[in-house]
Amino acid sequence: MSQGHHHHDEDREHGAGLSPIAIRVRALESLLVEKGYVDPAALDRLIETYEHKVGPRNGAKVVAKAWSDPVYRDWLMRDATAAIHALGYVGRQGEHMVAVENTDTVHNLVVCTLCSCYPWPVLGLPPVWYKSPPYRARAVIDPRGVLAEFGVSLPETVAITVWDSTAEIRYLVIPQRPAGTDGWDEDRLARLVTRDSMIGTGLALSPEEAARRGILS
Amino acid sequence: MNGVHDLGGFQNFGPVQPEPDEPVFHADWERRAFALTLAMATPGGWNIDMSRHARESLPPAQYLSSSYYEIWLAGMERLMMARGLVTREEIETGRALVPPVAIPQVLTADMVETVLARGGPADRAPAGPARFAPGDAVRARNLHPAGHTRLPRYARGRTGTVARVQGCHVFPDSNAHGRGEAPQWLYSVRFAARELWGEAAAAGDSVHIDLWESYLEPA
């Protein structure tokens, strides 16, 4: 389903009325409003926040700052909670943060095998694949196979460290800074940082790849 | 609880399917289900561990055949019914049939920003020193509690090394059942991939798992 449709159309089955689940949720909302438990305006505010205000560009700014500023990078690695909160990325599902850094010999990958723990304030809400059984099941037992499905192939000399986020600690992967970016400012660097690179299922974009995608223009 | 949610190590779910340009929500009902779940925690008064347990203790067939927000919805319905906020008949009909119960507070629109920013920090003052330090060899105990736990099955009985002391945190196994926060020290424990999965795993690979102190014993 595309994002462009009027939002109610997304709930309609082909040639029919609302889908059963859409009807069920609407009925539940009206019930909870009728009983005085829910303020519909609060629901709108919650949706607006996570659909339009909080997303992976926050995390990209953290990464770009870490790439650019050695003092900030050291703070981030020592106390990611404080360093990330200092940039204003605070709150629910980001109360306790740990940053893990990719190097020439270590690649980090984040998963939550028990549910879908994810650092909302820096990455927004998780994509469907992150919450799905295939990823949750296989990221820990077959990380190289999972990475291959994302088009990431790492040499055997790179050890993969998987972080299973079972508690309230949320992990942010700091991808390696791409070559050919010397002297770039933080705004330009942040454009190379993808959501997947901060989960560990991707790498930061090279300047050439970013140009090809029209990201730098 | 050895629930179907404990997915680490399963092999037969097929490939991961990334979706290019994925929208935050795929349907309006997902938006509303997401927001209802967040909003109802205020009048409902449940904590994150109770929410997780309500989802994870769904019947296995229902859990695996539901989309993510369907699981959230089913978990919320369970929590609401358990507290008498709504009846099953009300959920099925969408009509209020019994008077509302007294609730501490409704989440209003002007509270949303503050409540989200505050979040729910899980760190607590420790009652005593941490039992383990970075570098210590530990074994995940072979525990199979009937109630909530955050000790994944694939780690049980396996030996690892304490990598980080993560502070003293609310203990989910207690908090999920309303038996208090009972905070414990939390550790990131590094397990060699070969210790977990055998010789087929790459020699240098590892899995770090956040584990509470009572899940661990000296190795």
Chai-1 contact restraints between the chains, C-beta under 6 A:
chainA,res_idxA,chainB,res_idxB,connection_type,confidence,min_distance_angstrom,max_distance_angstrom,comment,restraint_id
A,M1,B,H26,contact,1.0,0.0,6.0,A-B,restraint_1
A,Q3,B,P23,contact,1.0,0.0,6.0,A-B,restraint_2
A,H7,B,D28,contact,1.0,0.0,6.0,A-B,restraint_3
A,H8,B,D28,contact,1.0,0.0,6.0,A-B,restraint_4
A,E10,B,A27,contact,1.0,0.0,6.0,A-B,restraint_5
A,E10,B,D28,contact,1.0,0.0,6.0,A-B,restraint_6
A,D11,B,A27,contact,1.0,0.0,6.0,A-B,restraint_7
A,D11,B,D28,contact,1.0,0.0,6.0,A-B,restraint_8
A,D11,B,W29,contact,1.0,0.0,6.0,A-B,restraint_9
A,I21,B,W29,contact,1.0,0.0,6.0,A-B,restraint_10
A,A22,B,W29,contact,1.0,0.0,6.0,A-B,restraint_11
A,V25,B,W29,contact,1.0,0.0,6.0,A-B,restraint_12
A,V25,B,R32,contact,1.0,0.0,6.0,A-B,restraint_13
A,V25,B,A33,contact,1.0,0.0,6.0,A-B,restraint_14
A,A27,B,G94,contact,1.0,0.0,6.0,A-B,restraint_15
A,E29,B,R32,contact,1.0,0.0,6.0,A-B,restraint_16
A,L31,B,E90,contact,1.0,0.0,6.0,A-B,restraint_17
A,L31,B,G94,contact,1.0,0.0,6.0,A-B,restraint_18
A,E34,B,A96,contact,1.0,0.0,6.0,A-B,restraint_19
A,K35,B,A96,contact,1.0,0.0,6.0,A-B,restraint_20
A,K35,B,P100,contact,1.0,0.0,6.0,A-B,restraint_21
A,G36,B,P100,contact,1.0,0.0,6.0,A-B,restraint_22
A,Y37,B,P43,contact,1.0,0.0,6.0,A-B,restraint_23
A,V38,B,A39,contact,1.0,0.0,6.0,A-B,restraint_24
A,D39,B,V106,contact,1.0,0.0,6.0,A-B,restraint_25
A,D39,B,T108,contact,1.0,0.0,6.0,A-B,restraint_26
A,A41,B,A109,contact,1.0,0.0,6.0,A-B,restraint_27
A,A42,B,A39,contact,1.0,0.0,6.0,A-B,restraint_28
A,A42,B,L107,contact,1.0,0.0,6.0,A-B,restraint_29
A,A42,B,T108,contact,1.0,0.0,6.0,A-B,restraint_30
A,A42,B,A109,contact,1.0,0.0,6.0,A-B,restraint_31
A,A42,B,V112,contact,1.0,0.0,6.0,A-B,restraint_32
A,L43,B,A35,contact,1.0,0.0,6.0,A-B,restraint_33
A,L43,B,A39,contact,1.0,0.0,6.0,A-B,restraint_34
A,R45,B,A109,contact,1.0,0.0,6.0,A-B,restraint_35
A,R45,B,V112,contact,1.0,0.0,6.0,A-B,restraint_36
A,L46,B,A35,contact,1.0,0.0,6.0,A-B,restraint_37
A,L46,B,L38,contact,1.0,0.0,6.0,A-B,restraint_38
A,L46,B,V112,contact,1.0,0.0,6.0,A-B,restraint_39
A,I47,B,R31,contact,1.0,0.0,6.0,A-B,restraint_40
A,I47,B,A35,contact,1.0,0.0,6.0,A-B,restraint_41
A,E51,B,V24,contact,1.0,0.0,6.0,A-B,restraint_42
A,V90,B,A117,contact,1.0,0.0,6.0,A-B,restraint_43
A,G91,B,L116,contact,1.0,0.0,6.0,A-B,restraint_44
A,G91,B,A117,contact,1.0,0.0,6.0,A-B,restraint_45
A,G91,B,G119,contact,1.0,0.0,6.0,A-B,restraint_46
A,R92,B,L116,contact,1.0,0.0,6.0,A-B,restraint_47
A,R92,B,G119,contact,1.0,0.0,6.0,A-B,restraint_48
A,E95,B,G119,contact,1.0,0.0,6.0,A-B,restraint_49
A,E95,B,P121,contact,1.0,0.0,6.0,A-B,restraint_50
A,T113,B,L7,contact,1.0,0.0,6.0,A-B,restraint_51
A,T113,B,G8,contact,1.0,0.0,6.0,A-B,restraint_52
A,T113,B,P152,contact,1.0,0.0,6.0,A-B,restraint_53
A,L114,B,H5,contact,1.0,0.0,6.0,A-B,restraint_54
A,C115,B,R52,contact,1.0,0.0,6.0,A-B,restraint_55
A,L125,B,V24,contact,1.0,0.0,6.0,A-B,restraint_56
A,P127,B,E22,contact,1.0,0.0,6.0,A-B,restraint_57
A,W129,B,V16,contact,1.0,0.0,6.0,A-B,restraint_58
A,W129,B,Q17,contact,1.0,0.0,6.0,A-B,restraint_59
A,W129,B,P18,contact,1.0,0.0,6.0,A-B,restraint_60
A,K131,B,Y68,contact,1.0,0.0,6.0,A-B,restraint_61
A,P133,B,L7,contact,1.0,0.0,6.0,A-B,restraint_62
A,P133,B,F13,contact,1.0,0.0,6.0,A-B,restraint_63
A,P134,B,F13,contact,1.0,0.0,6.0,A-B,restraint_64
A,P134,B,G14,contact,1.0,0.0,6.0,A-B,restraint_65
A,P134,B,V16,contact,1.0,0.0,6.0,A-B,restraint_66
A,Y135,B,V16,contact,1.0,0.0,6.0,A-B,restraint_67
A,R136,B,L7,contact,1.0,0.0,6.0,A-B,restraint_68
A,A137,B,L7,contact,1.0,0.0,6.0,A-B,restraint_69
A,A137,B,F10,contact,1.0,0.0,6.0,A-B,restraint_70
A,A137,B,F13,contact,1.0,0.0,6.0,A-B,restraint_71
A,V140,B,G8,contact,1.0,0.0,6.0,A-B,restraint_72
A,V140,B,V207,contact,1.0,0.0,6.0,A-B,restraint_73
A,I141,B,G9,contact,1.0,0.0,6.0,A-B,restraint_74
A,I141,B,W197,contact,1.0,0.0,6.0,A-B,restraint_75
A,V146,B,V16,contact,1.0,0.0,6.0,A-B,restraint_76
A,E149,B,P15,contact,1.0,0.0,6.0,A-B,restraint_77
A,E149,B,V16,contact,1.0,0.0,6.0,A-B,restraint_78
A,A159,B,G204,contact,1.0,0.0,6.0,A-B,restraint_79
A,A159,B,D205,contact,1.0,0.0,6.0,A-B,restraint_80
A,I160,B,D205,contact,1.0,0.0,6.0,A-B,restraint_81
A,T161,B,S206,contact,1.0,0.0,6.0,A-B,restraint_82
A,V162,B,V207,contact,1.0,0.0,6.0,A-B,restraint_83
A,W163,B,H208,contact,1.0,0.0,6.0,A-B,restraint_84
A,D164,B,V207,contact,1.0,0.0,6.0,A-B,restraint_85
A,D164,B,I209,contact,1.0,0.0,6.0,A-B,restraint_86
A,T166,B,R150,contact,1.0,0.0,6.0,A-B,restraint_87
A,T166,B,D210,contact,1.0,0.0,6.0,A-B,restraint_88
A,A167,B,L186,contact,1.0,0.0,6.0,A-B,restraint_89
A,A167,B,D210,contact,1.0,0.0,6.0,A-B,restraint_90
A,E168,B,A122,contact,1.0,0.0,6.0,A-B,restraint_91
A,I169,B,Q166,contact,1.0,0.0,6.0,A-B,restraint_92
A,I169,B,D210,contact,1.0,0.0,6.0,A-B,restraint_93
